[in-house]
């Protein structure tokens, strides 16, 4: 799945992570933990530090080791909310494979589960 939105890049929405605002992100693939954030924010689901991620391979956002210093809830709390709402599942009961490119099938499945 590619990130495409020519009129207004996703980083302006606050949905994409790790995208340099000075260059186009349209050719970059979206990874599973990024899509968890995108869909959670799109649905305006509340995300708090109290949302605990059940997957051991998702990096915990803790002071001094934030994946995205502009969003201290990313990635584990977004993944936790997606899992709690039944929008996403792990690869196993304890792994999520957060850095894998998300497939079209996974995107469609998550969107259908979300509605």
URDAWO-V961924 format. One line per field, one symbol per residue. ss: DSSP state (H for helix, E for strand, C for the rest). phi: phi as a letter, one per 40 degrees, with the letter a starting at -180 (. if undefined). Layout:
BEGIN
ss=???
phi=???
END
This chain:
BEGIN
ss=CECCCCCCCHHHHCCCCCCCCCCCCCCCECEHHHHHHHHHHHCCCCCCCCCCCCCCCCCCCCCCCCCCCCCCCCCHHHHHHHHHCCCCCCCCCCCCCCCCECCHHHHHHHHHHHC
phi=.bcbadcaddcccgccbgbcccbcbccccccdcccdcdcccccfccbbcccbcccccccccbdgbccbdcacccbccccccdcccgcbbccbcbbbgccccccddcccccccccb
END
